[in-house]
């Protein structure tokens, strides 16, 4: 089984479904639509159909694609292969990535926003994959761990203030900030949540509840940020907690809802329309940064 081929086909099916949904919506909308745009879309769809139906290796004379220079086509384009021969790309995108452990093998790789990250996560979940997905955006780097398609761990190298695990525990009155800061000054290395539980500062249930909330917020950021590159490594989870198993589809739906709410509020503000009172649902409570240490940035740490 070729995972790159399956991902391309799956993403193509999703893109076609979105196109069909838009066409149905336009057919029910009586507003005037630019006929030229519709004709251009029709030509593109026809060319795409001809491209899939033609024999492998045959040139597409009508579309101007010749058999001279072989392109790495498909929806992902640059997945597992980089750019076309002779085409310059950044060293960061083409350098060989480092496996997270000797037990992991590279299954998928791509750069630029060739497929939306939510679609990529949904594909891995629907295929019941087990492994680590690393997604790099201009703002931060995400690592999602899958076990049979479920999310069992998620972390970021640059979690915003208020969404760090320690901040969440403080905002939910699970632990006092002064106590947390004192703990950080005296504690050794290790994952914050597990260490707090082991030393009985918090309960296992309080830790897992805060961790799940942090993962939900992480998915909201992941939904909004365009990826510059990604890698999926097949292999066992490295940091999973046996009590954390979250449905990827549900997390993506939460991220989409939060994204829509945020942009709805922004549009209201831009239009000068009075905004509803009260905080946006699920908005993280602001909290000052910890006195020491940056290791609260990681989910579960």
C-alpha positions as CSV (number, residue, x, y, z in Angstrom):
1,X,0.0,0.0,0.0
2,X,1.3,3.4,-1.0
3,X,0.3,6.0,1.7
4,X,1.1,8.9,-0.5
5,X,-1.1,7.6,-3.3
6,X,-3.9,7.0,-0.8
7,X,-3.6,10.5,0.7
8,X,-3.6,12.1,-2.8
9,X,-6.8,10.2,-3.7
10,X,-8.5,10.9,-0.4
11,X,-7.7,14.7,-0.6
12,X,-8.8,14.8,-4.2
13,X,-12.1,13.2,-3.3
14,X,-12.6,15.8,-0.5
15,X,-11.7,18.7,-2.8
16,X,-14.2,17.4,-5.4
17,X,-16.9,17.1,-2.7
18,X,-16.3,20.7,-1.7
19,X,-16.6,21.8,-5.3
20,X,-19.9,19.8,-5.7
21,X,-21.2,21.4,-2.5
22,X,-20.4,24.9,-3.8
23,X,-22.1,24.2,-7.1
24,X,-25.2,23.0,-5.4
25,X,-25.2,26.1,-3.2
26,X,-24.8,28.3,-6.3
27,X,-27.7,26.5,-8.0
28,X,-30.0,27.5,-5.1
29,X,-28.7,31.1,-4.9
30,X,-30.5,33.4,-7.3
31,X,-27.9,36.1,-7.1
32,X,-26.0,37.0,-10.3
33,X,-22.8,35.0,-10.8
34,X,-20.0,35.9,-13.3
35,X,-20.5,33.6,-16.2
36,X,-16.9,33.9,-17.2
37,X,-15.8,32.5,-13.8
38,X,-18.1,29.6,-14.1
39,X,-16.8,28.8,-17.6
40,X,-13.2,28.9,-16.4
41,X,-14.0,26.6,-13.5
42,X,-15.7,24.2,-15.9
43,X,-12.6,24.2,-18.2
44,X,-10.4,23.4,-15.2
45,X,-12.6,20.6,-14.1
46,X,-12.6,19.2,-17.6
47,X,-8.8,19.4,-17.8
48,X,-8.6,17.6,-14.4
49,X,-10.9,14.9,-15.6
50,X,-9.0,14.4,-18.8
51,X,-5.7,14.3,-16.8
52,X,-7.0,11.4,-14.7
53,X,-8.6,9.5,-17.5
54,X,-5.6,9.6,-19.9
55,X,-3.2,6.7,-20.1
56,X,-0.2,6.9,-17.7
57,X,2.8,8.7,-19.4
58,X,0.7,10.1,-22.3
59,X,1.2,13.9,-22.9
60,X,-1.6,16.3,-22.4
61,X,-1.2,18.3,-25.6
62,X,-4.3,20.4,-25.2
63,X,-3.3,21.7,-21.7
64,X,0.3,22.4,-22.7
65,X,1.8,19.7,-20.6
66,X,4.4,17.8,-22.5
67,X,6.3,14.6,-21.7
68,X,9.7,16.4,-21.6
69,X,10.0,17.3,-17.9
70,X,8.5,15.0,-15.5
71,X,6.6,16.7,-12.7
72,X,5.8,15.3,-9.3
73,X,2.0,15.8,-9.7
74,X,-0.9,15.1,-7.5
75,X,-2.6,17.2,-4.9
76,X,0.3,17.0,-2.5
77,X,2.8,17.7,-5.3
78,X,5.9,17.8,-3.3
79,X,5.2,15.0,-0.9
80,X,8.0,12.6,-0.4
81,X,9.9,14.1,-3.3
82,X,10.5,17.8,-3.1
83,X,10.3,20.0,-6.1
84,X,10.6,19.3,-9.8
85,X,14.1,18.5,-11.1
86,X,16.2,21.6,-11.2
87,X,13.8,23.7,-9.2
88,X,15.1,25.4,-6.1
89,X,13.5,24.9,-2.7
90,X,14.5,25.8,0.8
91,X,17.0,23.7,2.6
92,X,14.7,23.4,5.6
93,X,12.0,21.8,3.4
94,X,14.3,19.3,1.6
95,X,16.8,18.3,4.3
96,X,16.4,14.8,5.6
97,X,14.3,14.9,8.9
98,X,15.4,13.1,12.0
99,X,13.3,10.2,13.2
100,X,11.9,10.7,16.7
101,X,13.2,7.2,17.7
102,X,14.9,4.2,16.1
103,X,11.4,2.5,16.0
104,X,9.9,5.1,13.7
105,X,10.0,5.2,9.9
106,X,9.1,8.1,7.6
107,X,5.8,7.5,5.9
108,X,4.7,10.9,4.6
109,X,6.5,14.1,4.1
110,X,5.6,17.4,2.4
111,X,6.1,21.1,2.5
112,X,4.1,24.2,1.7
113,X,0.4,24.3,2.3
114,X,-0.4,21.7,-0.3
115,X,-3.1,20.2,1.8
116,X,-4.9,21.8,4.8
117,X,-3.6,20.4,8.1
118,X,-7.1,19.5,9.2
119,X,-7.5,17.3,6.1
120,X,-4.2,15.7,6.8
121,X,-5.1,14.9,10.4
122,X,-8.5,13.6,9.3
123,X,-6.9,11.3,6.7
124,X,-4.5,9.8,9.3
125,X,-7.4,9.3,11.7
126,X,-9.7,7.7,9.1
127,X,-6.9,5.3,8.1
128,X,-6.4,4.3,11.8
129,X,-2.7,5.3,11.6
130,X,-0.3,4.9,14.6
131,X,2.6,7.3,14.7
132,X,3.8,10.9,15.1
133,X,2.7,13.8,12.9
134,X,5.1,16.8,13.0
135,X,3.6,20.0,11.6
136,X,5.7,23.2,11.3
137,X,4.0,26.6,10.9
138,X,5.5,30.1,11.0
139,X,4.4,30.5,14.6
140,X,5.2,27.1,16.2
141,X,5.9,23.4,15.7
142,X,3.2,20.8,16.6
143,X,3.6,17.1,17.3
144,X,0.5,14.9,17.4
145,X,0.7,11.3,18.4
146,X,-1.8,8.8,17.0
147,X,-2.7,5.4,18.2
148,X,-5.1,3.5,15.9
149,X,-6.4,6.9,14.6
150,X,-7.0,8.5,18.0
151,X,-5.0,11.4,19.5
152,X,-3.2,10.2,22.5
153,X,-0.8,13.1,23.0
154,X,-0.2,16.5,21.5
155,X,2.5,19.2,22.2
156,X,3.9,22.5,20.9
157,X,7.2,24.2,21.2
158,X,5.7,27.6,21.7
159,X,2.4,27.4,23.6
160,X,0.8,30.9,24.2
161,X,0.5,32.2,27.8
162,X,-2.7,31.1,29.4
163,X,-2.7,27.8,27.5
164,X,0.3,26.2,29.2
165,X,-0.5,23.3,31.5
166,X,0.5,25.1,34.6
167,X,-1.5,28.2,33.6
168,X,-4.6,26.0,33.1
169,X,-4.2,24.4,36.5
170,X,-3.9,27.8,38.1
171,X,-6.9,29.3,36.2
172,X,-9.0,26.4,37.3
173,X,-8.0,26.9,41.0
174,X,-6.4,23.5,41.1
175,X,-3.1,24.9,42.4
176,X,-2.0,28.4,43.6
177,X,0.4,30.2,41.3
178,X,2.8,30.9,44.2
179,X,2.9,27.2,45.0
180,X,3.4,26.3,41.3
181,X,6.3,28.8,41.0
182,X,7.9,27.4,44.1
183,X,7.5,23.9,42.8
184,X,9.2,24.9,39.5
185,X,12.1,26.4,41.3
186,X,12.8,23.2,43.3
187,X,11.6,20.5,40.9
188,X,14.0,18.6,38.8
189,X,13.6,17.6,35.1
190,X,10.5,15.8,34.1
191,X,7.0,16.3,32.8
192,X,5.2,18.9,34.9
193,X,1.8,17.2,35.1
194,X,3.1,13.7,36.0
195,X,5.5,15.2,38.6
196,X,2.7,17.1,40.2
197,X,0.6,14.0,40.4
198,X,3.4,11.9,41.7
199,X,4.1,14.4,44.5
200,X,0.3,14.6,45.2
201,X,0.0,18.3,44.5
202,X,-2.9,17.5,42.1
203,X,-4.9,14.5,41.4
204,X,-4.7,12.3,38.3
205,X,-8.2,13.4,37.3
206,X,-7.3,17.1,37.6
207,X,-4.2,16.6,35.5
208,X,-6.1,14.7,32.7
209,X,-8.8,17.3,32.6
210,X,-6.3,20.1,32.2
211,X,-4.4,18.1,29.6
212,X,-7.5,17.5,27.5
213,X,-8.3,21.2,27.6
214,X,-4.8,22.1,26.5
215,X,-5.0,19.6,23.6
216,X,-8.4,21.2,22.5
217,X,-6.8,24.6,22.4
218,X,-3.8,23.3,20.6
219,X,-6.1,22.0,17.9
220,X,-7.7,25.4,17.6
221,X,-4.3,26.9,16.8
222,X,-3.4,24.1,14.5
223,X,-6.7,24.7,12.6
224,X,-5.8,28.4,12.0
225,X,-2.1,28.2,11.1
226,X,-0.9,27.3,7.6
227,X,1.7,24.5,7.6
228,X,5.1,25.1,5.9
229,X,6.1,21.5,6.1
230,X,5.0,18.2,7.8
231,X,6.3,14.7,8.4
232,X,4.4,11.6,9.6
233,X,6.4,8.9,11.3
234,X,4.9,5.4,11.6
235,X,5.7,3.9,14.9
236,X,4.6,3.7,18.6
237,X,3.5,6.7,20.6
238,X,6.3,8.1,22.8
239,X,4.5,10.3,25.3
240,X,1.0,8.9,25.5
241,X,-0.9,8.7,28.7
242,X,-3.0,5.5,28.9
243,X,-6.0,7.6,30.1
244,X,-5.9,10.1,27.2
245,X,-7.6,9.0,24.0
246,X,-9.3,11.8,22.0
247,X,-11.3,11.5,18.8
248,X,-9.4,13.5,16.0
249,X,-12.7,14.4,14.2
250,X,-14.2,15.8,17.3
251,X,-11.1,17.9,18.0
252,X,-11.1,19.2,14.4
253,X,-14.8,20.1,14.7
254,X,-14.1,22.0,17.9
255,X,-11.2,23.8,16.1
256,X,-13.5,24.7,13.2
257,X,-16.2,26.0,15.5
258,X,-13.7,28.2,17.5
259,X,-12.2,29.5,14.2
260,X,-15.6,30.5,12.9
261,X,-16.5,32.2,16.2
262,X,-13.3,34.1,16.2
263,X,-13.7,35.4,12.7
264,X,-17.4,36.2,13.3
265,X,-16.4,38.4,16.3
266,X,-13.7,40.0,14.1
267,X,-16.2,40.8,11.4
268,X,-18.6,42.3,13.9
269,X,-15.8,44.5,15.2
270,X,-14.7,45.6,11.7
271,X,-18.3,46.5,10.8
272,X,-18.8,48.5,13.9
273,X,-21.6,46.3,15.1
274,X,-21.9,46.0,18.8
275,X,-20.4,42.8,20.0
276,X,-22.2,40.5,22.4
277,X,-21.2,40.8,26.1
278,X,-19.2,38.1,27.8
279,X,-16.2,36.0,26.7
280,X,-16.1,33.8,23.7
281,X,-17.0,30.2,24.7
282,X,-13.9,28.1,25.6
283,X,-11.6,31.2,25.6
284,X,-8.6,30.5,27.7
285,X,-8.2,32.6,30.9
286,X,-5.2,34.9,30.7
287,X,-2.5,34.2,33.2
288,X,1.0,35.6,33.7
289,X,4.0,33.6,32.6
290,X,5.7,31.3,35.1
291,X,8.5,32.7,37.0
292,X,11.0,30.2,35.7
293,X,11.2,27.6,33.0
294,X,9.8,27.3,29.5
295,X,8.9,23.6,29.8
296,X,5.3,24.4,30.7
297,X,4.9,25.1,26.9
298,X,4.5,21.4,26.1
299,X,1.2,19.6,26.5
300,X,1.5,17.2,29.4
301,X,4.7,18.7,30.6
